[in-house]
Each structure stands twice: as structure tokens, then as C-alpha cells.
Amino acid sequence: MTEAPLVGLDVGTSGVKGLAIDPEGTVLARAEWGYPLSTPQPGWAEQDPADWWEATEAVLAQLQADAGTPAGIGLSGQMHGLVALDNGDR
């Protein structure tokens, strides 16, 4: 029986990148989904967190289709970002 893959996800400023590996570290699948970065003024950068979520779902779906359901997921993300929420957590 083949062991379930392990998945690593990087939620970065240009998109989500993902990798599925077997327990020995062999790469089984790769996937990437980009999203826009708005720069309305010099020194400003804005993104919609819904884009992060959509990209994460798309990358996970592709990795699962290519390598199977993961046994575990590791996640890294961009640093120094403020995500402001309204009363509806949006």
C-alpha cells in the first residue's frame, strides 16, 4: 500500500505554490495559482484575502488530483501583512 503524500503550501505575495511529496521526499506533484497585487499608491500593496483562499483551494485540489489525499499539510505565508476585518469577518 502506498503511503499518503505530504503537502507543503506557500501563500506568498504573487500566489500560492504547493508541493506534494512521498515520505522519502520524492516530489509527486506541483501546483501554483497566482493572484493580483494592487499598488494604489507608491509604497502601498493590497490584496484580497478571498484570493488567497481561492488559490489555496485550487492548489490543494490540483495536488490531490495528481498525488492523492494528503496525510498532512504544512503552511507558510507572507510576512508583515495586516488583514483588517469588518463586523462580518470580511
Biopython code that builds the backbone (N, CA, C, O; Angstrom):
import numpy as np
from Bio.PDB.StructureBuilder import StructureBuilder

atoms = [
    (1, "MET", "N", (0.841, -1.187, 0.000)),
    (1, "MET", "CA", (0.000, 0.000, 0.000)),
    (1, "MET", "C", (0.883, 1.247, 0.000)),
    (1, "MET", "O", (1.833, 1.334, 0.778)),
    (2, "THR", "N", (0.580, 2.191, -0.853)),
    (2, "THR", "CA", (1.327, 3.435, -0.940)),
    (2, "THR", "C", (0.887, 4.379, 0.177)),
    (2, "THR", "O", (-0.304, 4.524, 0.451)),
    (3, "GLU", "N", (1.869, 5.019, 0.817)),
    (3, "GLU", "CA", (1.544, 5.972, 1.877)),
    (3, "GLU", "C", (1.024, 7.272, 1.272)),
    (3, "GLU", "O", (1.412, 7.658, 0.169)),
    (4, "ALA", "N", (0.144, 7.935, 2.007)),
    (4, "ALA", "CA", (-0.429, 9.204, 1.554)),
    (4, "ALA", "C", (0.661, 10.262, 1.472)),
    (4, "ALA", "O", (1.597, 10.255, 2.271)),
    (5, "PRO", "N", (0.543, 11.171, 0.511)),
    (5, "PRO", "CA", (1.555, 12.218, 0.365)),
    (5, "PRO", "C", (1.473, 13.262, 1.479)),
    (5, "PRO", "O", (0.478, 13.358, 2.197)),
    (6, "LEU", "N", (2.526, 14.021, 1.595)),
    (6, "LEU", "CA", (2.585, 15.192, 2.465)),
    (6, "LEU", "C", (2.589, 16.413, 1.566)),
    (6, "LEU", "O", (3.220, 16.402, 0.509)),
    (7, "VAL", "N", (1.896, 17.460, 1.971)),
    (7, "VAL", "CA", (1.759, 18.658, 1.141)),
    (7, "VAL", "C", (2.345, 19.860, 1.866)),
    (7, "VAL", "O", (2.132, 20.047, 3.064)),
    (8, "GLY", "N", (3.083, 20.667, 1.123)),
    (8, "GLY", "CA", (3.564, 21.951, 1.608)),
    (8, "GLY", "C", (2.956, 23.056, 0.773)),
    (8, "GLY", "O", (2.930, 22.966, -0.454)),
    (9, "LEU", "N", (2.466, 24.098, 1.425)),
    (9, "LEU", "CA", (1.876, 25.247, 0.736)),
    (9, "LEU", "C", (2.597, 26.514, 1.159)),
    (9, "LEU", "O", (2.905, 26.705, 2.335)),
    (10, "ASP", "N", (2.862, 27.377, 0.188)),
    (10, "ASP", "CA", (3.426, 28.697, 0.458)),
    (10, "ASP", "C", (2.450, 29.736, -0.065)),
    (10, "ASP", "O", (2.232, 29.837, -1.272)),
    (11, "VAL", "N", (1.863, 30.505, 0.838)),
    (11, "VAL", "CA", (0.949, 31.587, 0.465)),
    (11, "VAL", "C", (1.789, 32.854, 0.396)),
    (11, "VAL", "O", (2.047, 33.494, 1.416)),
    (12, "GLY", "N", (2.212, 33.211, -0.810)),
    (12, "GLY", "CA", (3.114, 34.343, -0.993)),
    (12, "GLY", "C", (2.430, 35.556, -1.581)),
    (12, "GLY", "O", (1.210, 35.576, -1.745)),
    (13, "THR", "N", (3.215, 36.562, -1.897)),
    (13, "THR", "CA", (2.649, 37.802, -2.426)),
    (13, "THR", "C", (2.183, 37.676, -3.873)),
    (13, "THR", "O", (1.335, 38.455, -4.310)),
    (14, "SER", "N", (2.719, 36.710, -4.629)),
    (14, "SER", "CA", (2.318, 36.570, -6.025)),
    (14, "SER", "C", (1.342, 35.430, -6.256)),
    (14, "SER", "O", (0.707, 35.362, -7.308)),
    (15, "GLY", "N", (1.214, 34.530, -5.280)),
    (15, "GLY", "CA", (0.317, 33.402, -5.446)),
    (15, "GLY", "C", (0.610, 32.314, -4.436)),
    (15, "GLY", "O", (1.481, 32.452, -3.577)),
    (16, "VAL", "N", (-0.136, 31.228, -4.560)),
    (16, "VAL", "CA", (0.073, 30.056, -3.712)),
    (16, "VAL", "C", (0.809, 29.010, -4.530)),
    (16, "VAL", "O", (0.431, 28.697, -5.660)),
    (17, "LYS", "N", (1.866, 28.477, -3.938)),
    (17, "LYS", "CA", (2.631, 27.400, -4.557)),
    (17, "LYS", "C", (2.520, 26.183, -3.663)),
    (17, "LYS", "O", (2.571, 26.303, -2.439)),
    (18, "GLY", "N", (2.368, 25.016, -4.261)),
    (18, "GLY", "CA", (2.221, 23.798, -3.479)),
    (18, "GLY", "C", (3.038, 22.665, -4.042)),
    (18, "GLY", "O", (3.363, 22.623, -5.229)),
    (19, "LEU", "N", (3.360, 21.745, -3.152)),
    (19, "LEU", "CA", (4.188, 20.600, -3.492)),
    (19, "LEU", "C", (3.666, 19.401, -2.720)),
    (19, "LEU", "O", (3.372, 19.515, -1.530)),
    (20, "ALA", "N", (3.545, 18.258, -3.375)),
    (20, "ALA", "CA", (3.201, 17.004, -2.708)),
    (20, "ALA", "C", (4.408, 16.087, -2.808)),
    (20, "ALA", "O", (4.984, 15.915, -3.883)),
    (21, "ILE", "N", (4.786, 15.500, -1.678)),
    (21, "ILE", "CA", (5.930, 14.586, -1.647)),
    (21, "ILE", "C", (5.520, 13.283, -0.970)),
    (21, "ILE", "O", (4.536, 13.227, -0.232)),
    (22, "ASP", "N", (6.305, 12.230, -1.243)),
    (22, "ASP", "CA", (6.095, 10.986, -0.513)),
    (22, "ASP", "C", (6.948, 11.025, 0.755)),
    (22, "ASP", "O", (7.731, 11.959, 0.928)),
    (23, "PRO", "N", (6.821, 10.045, 1.638)),
    (23, "PRO", "CA", (7.577, 10.078, 2.894)),
    (23, "PRO", "C", (9.101, 10.100, 2.725)),
    (23, "PRO", "O", (9.815, 10.488, 3.649)),
    (24, "GLU", "N", (9.601, 9.693, 1.568)),
    (24, "GLU", "CA", (11.040, 9.736, 1.309)),
    (24, "GLU", "C", (11.496, 11.075, 0.743)),
    (24, "GLU", "O", (12.695, 11.304, 0.584)),
    (25, "GLY", "N", (10.550, 11.963, 0.437)),
    (25, "GLY", "CA", (10.888, 13.279, -0.087)),
    (25, "GLY", "C", (10.832, 13.399, -1.596)),
    (25, "GLY", "O", (11.191, 14.441, -2.145)),
    (26, "THR", "N", (10.391, 12.361, -2.272)),
    (26, "THR", "CA", (10.255, 12.412, -3.729)),
    (26, "THR", "C", (9.057, 13.287, -4.096)),
    (26, "THR", "O", (7.963, 13.114, -3.560)),
    (27, "VAL", "N", (9.277, 14.220, -5.008)),
    (27, "VAL", "CA", (8.196, 15.113, -5.437)),
    (27, "VAL", "C", (7.209, 14.334, -6.299)),
    (27, "VAL", "O", (7.583, 13.724, -7.301)),
    (28, "LEU", "N", (5.960, 14.365, -5.895)),
    (28, "LEU", "CA", (4.893, 13.682, -6.624)),
    (28, "LEU", "C", (4.084, 14.632, -7.498)),
    (28, "LEU", "O", (3.591, 14.234, -8.553)),
    (29, "ALA", "N", (3.945, 15.877, -7.073)),
    (29, "ALA", "CA", (3.138, 16.846, -7.822)),
    (29, "ALA", "C", (3.493, 18.260, -7.383)),
    (29, "ALA", "O", (3.929, 18.491, -6.256)),
    (30, "ARG", "N", (3.295, 19.196, -8.303)),
    (30, "ARG", "CA", (3.479, 20.626, -8.035)),
    (30, "ARG", "C", (2.266, 21.363, -8.595)),
    (30, "ARG", "O", (1.668, 20.941, -9.585)),
    (31, "ALA", "N", (1.918, 22.461, -7.948)),
    (31, "ALA", "CA", (0.817, 23.290, -8.449)),
    (31, "ALA", "C", (1.041, 24.729, -8.002)),
    (31, "ALA", "O", (1.665, 24.991, -6.975)),
    (32, "GLU", "N", (0.517, 25.649, -8.798)),
    (32, "GLU", "CA", (0.656, 27.077, -8.485)),
    (32, "GLU", "C", (-0.575, 27.811, -8.994)),
    (32, "GLU", "O", (-1.124, 27.470, -10.042)),
    (33, "TRP", "N", (-1.006, 28.827, -8.241)),
    (33, "TRP", "CA", (-2.156, 29.644, -8.630)),
    (33, "TRP", "C", (-1.835, 31.079, -8.236)),
    (33, "TRP", "O", (-1.630, 31.368, -7.057)),
    (34, "GLY", "N", (-1.792, 31.969, -9.201)),
    (34, "GLY", "CA", (-1.459, 33.364, -8.940)),
    (34, "GLY", "C", (-2.680, 34.211, -8.630)),
    (34, "GLY", "O", (-3.818, 33.813, -8.880)),
    (35, "TYR", "N", (-2.414, 35.391, -8.078)),
    (35, "TYR", "CA", (-3.468, 36.361, -7.808)),
    (35, "TYR", "C", (-2.893, 37.767, -7.913)),
    (35, "TYR", "O", (-1.677, 37.951, -7.848)),
    (36, "PRO", "N", (-3.768, 38.761, -8.075)),
    (36, "PRO", "CA", (-3.290, 40.126, -8.306)),
    (36, "PRO", "C", (-2.755, 40.802, -7.043)),
    (36, "PRO", "O", (-3.122, 40.457, -5.919)),
    (37, "LEU", "N", (-1.894, 41.754, -7.267)),
    (37, "LEU", "CA", (-1.363, 42.628, -6.220)),
    (37, "LEU", "C", (-1.655, 44.053, -6.665)),
    (37, "LEU", "O", (-1.146, 44.503, -7.692)),
    (38, "SER", "N", (-2.465, 44.756, -5.902)),
    (38, "SER", "CA", (-2.819, 46.137, -6.219)),
    (38, "SER", "C", (-1.839, 47.079, -5.524)),
    (38, "SER", "O", (-1.538, 46.912, -4.342)),
    (39, "THR", "N", (-1.349, 48.061, -6.261)),
    (39, "THR", "CA", (-0.456, 49.082, -5.690)),
    (39, "THR", "C", (-1.059, 50.456, -5.976)),
    (39, "THR", "O", (-0.633, 51.137, -6.909)),
    (40, "PRO", "N", (-2.060, 50.871, -5.170)),
    (40, "PRO", "CA", (-2.780, 52.109, -5.445)),
    (40, "PRO", "C", (-1.949, 53.371, -5.253)),
    (40, "PRO", "O", (-2.265, 54.405, -5.843)),
    (41, "GLN", "N", (-0.904, 53.312, -4.451)),
    (41, "GLN", "CA", (-0.015, 54.448, -4.228)),
    (41, "GLN", "C", (1.397, 53.912, -4.035)),
    (41, "GLN", "O", (1.574, 52.747, -3.679)),
    (42, "PRO", "N", (2.400, 54.748, -4.267)),
    (42, "PRO", "CA", (3.771, 54.297, -4.007)),
    (42, "PRO", "C", (3.927, 53.834, -2.553)),
    (42, "PRO", "O", (3.496, 54.512, -1.620)),
    (43, "GLY", "N", (4.547, 52.677, -2.387)),
    (43, "GLY", "CA", (4.763, 52.131, -1.054)),
    (43, "GLY", "C", (3.587, 51.348, -0.490)),
    (43, "GLY", "O", (3.690, 50.789, 0.602)),
    (44, "TRP", "N", (2.473, 51.297, -1.212)),
    (44, "TRP", "CA", (1.299, 50.552, -0.768)),
    (44, "TRP", "C", (1.179, 49.269, -1.583)),
    (44, "TRP", "O", (1.547, 49.232, -2.757)),
    (45, "ALA", "N", (0.668, 48.235, -0.960)),
    (45, "ALA", "CA", (0.345, 46.990, -1.650)),
    (45, "ALA", "C", (-0.886, 46.399, -0.979)),
    (45, "ALA", "O", (-0.944, 46.295, 0.246)),
    (46, "GLU", "N", (-1.865, 46.016, -1.782)),
    (46, "GLU", "CA", (-3.116, 45.478, -1.252)),
    (46, "GLU", "C", (-3.485, 44.195, -1.986)),
    (46, "GLU", "O", (-3.245, 44.049, -3.184)),
    (47, "GLN", "N", (-4.079, 43.267, -1.229)),
    (47, "GLN", "CA", (-4.608, 42.037, -1.804)),
    (47, "GLN", "C", (-5.912, 41.696, -1.114)),
    (47, "GLN", "O", (-6.169, 42.122, 0.012)),
    (48, "ASP", "N", (-6.728, 40.924, -1.804)),
    (48, "ASP", "CA", (-7.990, 40.457, -1.244)),
    (48, "ASP", "C", (-7.752, 39.076, -0.640)),
    (48, "ASP", "O", (-7.397, 38.151, -1.371)),
    (49, "PRO", "N", (-7.936, 38.906, 0.677)),
    (49, "PRO", "CA", (-7.738, 37.589, 1.287)),
    (49, "PRO", "C", (-8.590, 36.487, 0.647)),
    (49, "PRO", "O", (-8.224, 35.314, 0.714)),
    (50, "ALA", "N", (-9.715, 36.848, 0.031)),
    (50, "ALA", "CA", (-10.521, 35.846, -0.671)),
    (50, "ALA", "C", (-9.727, 35.231, -1.819)),
    (50, "ALA", "O", (-9.917, 34.059, -2.146)),
    (51, "ASP", "N", (-8.834, 36.013, -2.435)),
    (51, "ASP", "CA", (-7.970, 35.478, -3.492)),
    (51, "ASP", "C", (-7.007, 34.439, -2.926)),
    (51, "ASP", "O", (-6.729, 33.429, -3.573)),
    (52, "TRP", "N", (-6.496, 34.686, -1.717)),
    (52, "TRP", "CA", (-5.600, 33.703, -1.080)),
    (52, "TRP", "C", (-6.336, 32.383, -0.880)),
    (52, "TRP", "O", (-5.806, 31.308, -1.164)),
    (53, "TRP", "N", (-7.575, 32.486, -0.381)),
    (53, "TRP", "CA", (-8.364, 31.290, -0.102)),
    (53, "TRP", "C", (-8.679, 30.530, -1.390)),
    (53, "TRP", "O", (-8.530, 29.310, -1.447)),
    (54, "GLU", "N", (-9.114, 31.256, -2.421)),
    (54, "GLU", "CA", (-9.433, 30.629, -3.706)),
    (54, "GLU", "C", (-8.205, 29.922, -4.272)),
    (54, "GLU", "O", (-8.304, 28.795, -4.757)),
    (55, "ALA", "N", (-7.058, 30.576, -4.212)),
    (55, "ALA", "CA", (-5.829, 29.983, -4.733)),
    (55, "ALA", "C", (-5.423, 28.753, -3.927)),
    (55, "ALA", "O", (-4.979, 27.756, -4.495)),
    (56, "THR", "N", (-5.571, 28.821, -2.616)),
    (56, "THR", "CA", (-5.232, 27.676, -1.763)),
    (56, "THR", "C", (-6.116, 26.482, -2.093)),
    (56, "THR", "O", (-5.627, 25.358, -2.203)),
    (57, "GLU", "N", (-7.411, 26.720, -2.250)),
    (57, "GLU", "CA", (-8.324, 25.632, -2.618)),
    (57, "GLU", "C", (-7.954, 25.034, -3.976)),
    (57, "GLU", "O", (-7.975, 23.815, -4.146)),
    (58, "ALA", "N", (-7.614, 25.893, -4.942)),
    (58, "ALA", "CA", (-7.267, 25.415, -6.281)),
    (58, "ALA", "C", (-5.990, 24.583, -6.258)),
    (58, "ALA", "O", (-5.921, 23.529, -6.890)),
    (59, "VAL", "N", (-4.985, 25.050, -5.535)),
    (59, "VAL", "CA", (-3.720, 24.313, -5.459)),
    (59, "VAL", "C", (-3.928, 22.974, -4.754)),
    (59, "VAL", "O", (-3.428, 21.950, -5.218)),
    (60, "LEU", "N", (-4.656, 22.971, -3.643)),
    (60, "LEU", "CA", (-4.920, 21.710, -2.940)),
    (60, "LEU", "C", (-5.690, 20.727, -3.822)),
    (60, "LEU", "O", (-5.390, 19.533, -3.821)),
    (61, "ALA", "N", (-6.669, 21.213, -4.567)),
    (61, "ALA", "CA", (-7.445, 20.344, -5.454)),
    (61, "ALA", "C", (-6.552, 19.730, -6.521)),
    (61, "ALA", "O", (-6.673, 18.542, -6.820)),
    (62, "GLN", "N", (-5.656, 20.527, -7.101)),
    (62, "GLN", "CA", (-4.762, 20.006, -8.136)),
    (62, "GLN", "C", (-3.795, 18.978, -7.557)),
    (62, "GLN", "O", (-3.570, 17.925, -8.155)),
    (63, "LEU", "N", (-3.224, 19.284, -6.391)),
    (63, "LEU", "CA", (-2.295, 18.340, -5.764)),
    (63, "LEU", "C", (-2.997, 17.034, -5.408)),
    (63, "LEU", "O", (-2.430, 15.955, -5.588)),
    (64, "GLN", "N", (-4.221, 17.125, -4.908)),
    (64, "GLN", "CA", (-4.961, 15.911, -4.566)),
    (64, "GLN", "C", (-5.273, 15.101, -5.819)),
    (64, "GLN", "O", (-5.176, 13.874, -5.802)),
    (65, "ALA", "N", (-5.648, 15.775, -6.906)),
    (65, "ALA", "CA", (-5.932, 15.076, -8.161)),
    (65, "ALA", "C", (-4.689, 14.370, -8.692)),
    (65, "ALA", "O", (-4.784, 13.272, -9.240)),
    (66, "ASP", "N", (-3.529, 14.992, -8.534)),
    (66, "ASP", "CA", (-2.289, 14.444, -9.084)),
    (66, "ASP", "C", (-1.598, 13.438, -8.171)),
    (66, "ASP", "O", (-0.928, 12.525, -8.655)),
    (67, "ALA", "N", (-1.753, 13.593, -6.842)),
    (67, "ALA", "CA", (-0.958, 12.772, -5.924)),
    (67, "ALA", "C", (-1.782, 12.037, -4.867)),
    (67, "ALA", "O", (-1.238, 11.197, -4.151)),
    (68, "GLY", "N", (-3.064, 12.328, -4.752)),
    (68, "GLY", "CA", (-3.894, 11.679, -3.742)),
    (68, "GLY", "C", (-4.129, 12.571, -2.534)),
    (68, "GLY", "O", (-3.522, 13.633, -2.395)),
    (69, "THR", "N", (-5.017, 12.120, -1.671)),
    (69, "THR", "CA", (-5.368, 12.876, -0.468)),
    (69, "THR", "C", (-4.183, 12.913, 0.488)),
    (69, "THR", "O", (-3.627, 11.867, 0.823)),
    (70, "PRO", "N", (-3.789, 14.108, 0.931)),
    (70, "PRO", "CA", (-2.597, 14.208, 1.782)),
    (70, "PRO", "C", (-2.829, 13.697, 3.204)),
    (70, "PRO", "O", (-3.936, 13.757, 3.739)),
    (71, "ALA", "N", (-1.748, 13.195, 3.792)),
    (71, "ALA", "CA", (-1.764, 12.781, 5.197)),
    (71, "ALA", "C", (-1.574, 13.986, 6.105)),
    (71, "ALA", "O", (-1.993, 13.969, 7.262)),
    (72, "GLY", "N", (-0.943, 15.030, 5.582)),
    (72, "GLY", "CA", (-0.699, 16.234, 6.367)),
    (72, "GLY", "C", (-0.366, 17.396, 5.461)),
    (72, "GLY", "O", (0.048, 17.214, 4.316)),
    (73, "ILE", "N", (-0.554, 18.600, 5.989)),
    (73, "ILE", "CA", (-0.299, 19.827, 5.228)),
    (73, "ILE", "C", (0.524, 20.773, 6.086)),
    (73, "ILE", "O", (0.178, 21.044, 7.236)),
    (74, "GLY", "N", (1.626, 21.276, 5.516)),
    (74, "GLY", "CA", (2.418, 22.329, 6.147)),
    (74, "GLY", "C", (2.155, 23.631, 5.410)),
    (74, "GLY", "O", (1.975, 23.630, 4.192)),
    (75, "LEU", "N", (2.132, 24.737, 6.132)),
    (75, "LEU", "CA", (1.758, 26.021, 5.542)),
    (75, "LEU", "C", (2.752, 27.098, 5.938)),
    (75, "LEU", "O", (3.135, 27.212, 7.102)),
    (76, "SER", "N", (3.163, 27.885, 4.954)),
    (76, "SER", "CA", (3.947, 29.088, 5.235)),
    (76, "SER", "C", (3.252, 30.245, 4.543)),
    (76, "SER", "O", (2.527, 30.047, 3.568)),
    (77, "GLY", "N", (3.470, 31.451, 5.045)),
    (77, "GLY", "CA", (2.785, 32.597, 4.470)),
    (77, "GLY", "C", (3.645, 33.835, 4.464)),
    (77, "GLY", "O", (4.697, 33.891, 5.100)),
    (78, "GLN", "N", (3.180, 34.825, 3.734)),
    (78, "GLN", "CA", (3.889, 36.089, 3.645)),
    (78, "GLN", "C", (3.945, 36.755, 5.013)),
    (78, "GLN", "O", (3.085, 36.535, 5.865)),
    (79, "MET", "N", (4.949, 37.554, 5.201)),
    (79, "MET", "CA", (5.149, 38.204, 6.497)),
    (79, "MET", "C", (4.765, 39.676, 6.444)),
    (79, "MET", "O", (4.630, 40.263, 5.370)),
    (80, "HIS", "N", (4.595, 40.246, 7.605)),
    (80, "HIS", "CA", (4.385, 41.682, 7.777)),
    (80, "HIS", "C", (3.170, 42.199, 7.021)),
    (80, "HIS", "O", (3.203, 43.285, 6.443)),
    (81, "GLY", "N", (2.111, 41.424, 7.031)),
    (81, "GLY", "CA", (0.888, 41.855, 6.375)),
    (81, "GLY", "C", (-0.220, 42.064, 7.383)),
    (81, "GLY", "O", (-0.394, 41.259, 8.298)),
    (82, "LEU", "N", (-0.967, 43.132, 7.222)),
    (82, "LEU", "CA", (-2.123, 43.418, 8.059)),
    (82, "LEU", "C", (-3.371, 43.004, 7.296)),
    (82, "LEU", "O", (-3.549, 43.382, 6.137)),
    (83, "VAL", "N", (-4.224, 42.240, 7.933)),
    (83, "VAL", "CA", (-5.503, 41.868, 7.347)),
    (83, "VAL", "C", (-6.587, 42.444, 8.247)),
    (83, "VAL", "O", (-6.833, 41.938, 9.341)),
    (84, "ALA", "N", (-7.230, 43.501, 7.779)),
    (84, "ALA", "CA", (-8.293, 44.157, 8.544)),
    (84, "ALA", "C", (-9.626, 43.488, 8.220)),
    (84, "ALA", "O", (-9.926, 43.222, 7.057)),
    (85, "LEU", "N", (-10.423, 43.218, 9.251)),
    (85, "LEU", "CA", (-11.722, 42.571, 9.083)),
    (85, "LEU", "C", (-12.840, 43.501, 9.528)),
    (85, "LEU", "O", (-12.659, 44.330, 10.420)),
    (86, "ASP", "N", (-14.008, 43.348, 8.887)),
    (86, "ASP", "CA", (-15.171, 44.110, 9.321)),
    (86, "ASP", "C", (-15.976, 43.281, 10.330)),
    (86, "ASP", "O", (-15.518, 42.230, 10.776)),
    (87, "ASN", "N", (-17.168, 43.752, 10.685)),
    (87, "ASN", "CA", (-18.004, 43.045, 11.658)),
    (87, "ASN", "C", (-18.415, 41.654, 11.197)),
    (87, "ASN", "O", (-18.731, 40.798, 12.023)),
    (88, "GLY", "N", (-18.414, 41.419, 9.897)),
    (88, "GLY", "CA", (-18.764, 40.113, 9.339)),
    (88, "GLY", "C", (-17.554, 39.242, 9.083)),
    (88, "GLY", "O", (-17.641, 38.250, 8.359)),
    (89, "ASP", "N", (-16.421, 39.604, 9.673)),
    (89, "ASP", "CA", (-15.155, 38.884, 9.467)),
    (89, "ASP", "C", (-14.766, 38.823, 7.994)),
    (89, "ASP", "O", (-14.249, 37.809, 7.526)),
    (90, "ARG", "N", (-15.009, 39.889, 7.280)),
    (90, "ARG", "CA", (-14.628, 40.007, 5.867)),
    (90, "ARG", "C", (-13.665, 41.149, 5.715)),
    (90, "ARG", "O", (-13.212, 41.432, 4.606)),
]
sb = StructureBuilder()
sb.init_structure("model")
sb.init_model(0)
sb.init_chain("A")
sb.init_seg("    ")
for serial, (resi, resn, name, xyz) in enumerate(atoms, 1):
    if name == "N":
        sb.init_residue(resn, " ", resi, " ")
    sb.init_atom(name, np.array(xyz, "f"), 0.0, 1.0, " ", f" {name:<3s}", serial, name[0])
structure = sb.get_structure()
